[in-house]
Amino acid sequence: MEAEDHFRRALAIAEQAFPEGHPHLGVARAYHALAIGALGRHEEAELGLLAAHRACVESLGPDNPRSRQIASEIASFYDAWHRPEEAERWRTRSPEPAARAPLEPDPAQ
């Protein structure tokens, strides 16, 4: 629960600092969603992850590493939630496992 509190506060800061659709805001939403998903709040986490991916795709494009990384996180989320069909659909949008990097904002953005 403590981690979710930290990510919720970080998300609130990001929402004040960045305009809607900014990739940093998308990354903050993804981290928060992953934290609440780990607490078993899957429906809420799913909405957050999908919104985070949408923001990155709209601002950076679908082939950008950030967009693809969030797609990979969504695939892992669906695997953990025992929804293999959705996981596979998202896995096709993500990079190869060896190419994965930590989910973090691009400093150039």
C-alpha positions as CSV (number, residue, x, y, z in Angstrom):
1,M,0.0,0.0,0.0
2,E,2.9,2.4,0.7
3,A,4.2,2.1,-2.8
4,E,0.8,2.9,-4.2
5,D,0.8,6.1,-2.1
6,H,4.1,7.2,-3.4
7,F,3.1,6.5,-7.0
8,R,-0.2,8.3,-6.5
9,R,1.7,11.4,-5.2
10,A,4.1,11.2,-8.1
11,L,1.2,11.0,-10.5
12,A,-0.4,14.1,-8.9
13,I,2.9,16.0,-9.4
14,A,3.2,14.8,-13.0
15,E,-0.4,15.9,-13.7
16,Q,0.4,19.4,-12.5
17,A,3.8,19.5,-14.3
18,F,2.9,18.1,-17.7
19,P,0.1,18.8,-20.1
20,E,-2.4,16.0,-21.0
21,G,-0.9,13.7,-23.6
22,H,2.8,14.3,-22.5
23,P,4.8,11.1,-22.5
24,H,6.1,11.8,-18.9
25,L,2.5,11.8,-17.7
26,G,1.9,8.6,-19.5
27,V,4.9,7.0,-17.8
28,A,3.7,8.3,-14.4
29,R,0.3,6.8,-15.1
30,A,1.8,3.5,-16.0
31,Y,3.8,3.2,-12.8
32,H,0.8,4.1,-10.7
33,A,-1.3,1.5,-12.6
34,L,1.3,-1.2,-12.1
35,A,1.3,-0.4,-8.3
36,I,-2.4,-0.7,-8.0
37,G,-2.4,-3.8,-10.2
38,A,0.0,-5.4,-7.7
39,L,-2.6,-4.7,-5.0
40,G,-5.2,-6.7,-6.9
41,R,-7.1,-3.7,-8.2
42,H,-7.0,-5.1,-11.7
43,E,-9.8,-3.2,-13.4
44,E,-8.5,0.1,-12.2
45,A,-5.0,-0.8,-13.2
46,E,-6.1,-1.9,-16.6
47,L,-7.7,1.5,-17.3
48,G,-4.6,3.3,-16.1
49,L,-2.2,1.2,-18.2
50,L,-4.4,1.6,-21.3
51,A,-4.5,5.4,-20.8
52,A,-0.8,5.5,-20.3
53,H,-0.2,3.6,-23.6
54,R,-2.7,5.8,-25.5
55,A,-0.9,9.0,-24.3
56,C,2.5,7.7,-25.4
57,V,1.2,6.5,-28.7
58,E,-0.5,9.8,-29.4
59,S,2.5,11.9,-28.5
60,L,5.4,9.6,-29.6
61,G,3.9,7.1,-32.0
62,P,3.3,3.4,-31.7
63,D,6.9,2.3,-32.5
64,N,8.6,4.6,-30.0
65,P,10.5,2.7,-27.3
66,R,8.3,4.2,-24.5
67,S,5.1,3.1,-26.3
68,R,6.4,-0.3,-26.9
69,Q,7.7,-0.6,-23.3
70,I,4.3,0.2,-21.9
71,A,2.7,-2.3,-24.3
72,S,5.2,-4.9,-22.8
73,E,4.1,-4.0,-19.3
74,I,0.4,-4.4,-20.3
75,A,1.2,-7.8,-21.7
76,S,2.9,-8.8,-18.4
77,F,0.0,-7.4,-16.5
78,Y,-2.5,-9.5,-18.5
79,D,-0.3,-12.6,-17.9
80,A,-0.4,-12.0,-14.2
81,W,-4.2,-11.4,-14.4
82,H,-4.5,-14.8,-16.2
83,R,-5.8,-13.2,-19.4
84,P,-3.5,-14.9,-22.0
85,E,-5.4,-13.7,-25.1
86,E,-5.1,-10.1,-24.2
87,A,-1.4,-10.6,-23.1
88,E,-0.6,-12.1,-26.5
89,R,-2.3,-9.2,-28.3
90,W,-0.2,-6.7,-26.4
91,R,3.0,-8.8,-26.7
92,T,3.0,-8.2,-30.4
93,R,3.3,-4.5,-29.8
94,S,6.3,-4.8,-27.4
95,P,10.0,-5.2,-27.9
96,E,11.8,-8.5,-27.7
97,P,12.6,-9.3,-24.0
98,A,16.3,-8.8,-24.5
99,A,15.7,-5.2,-25.7
100,R,13.6,-4.2,-22.8
101,A,14.8,-1.3,-20.7
102,P,13.4,0.0,-17.4
103,L,10.2,2.1,-17.9
104,E,11.4,5.7,-17.6
105,P,10.9,8.9,-19.4
106,D,13.1,9.9,-22.3
107,P,15.1,12.9,-21.0
108,A,14.9,14.5,-24.5
109,Q,11.1,14.8,-24.2
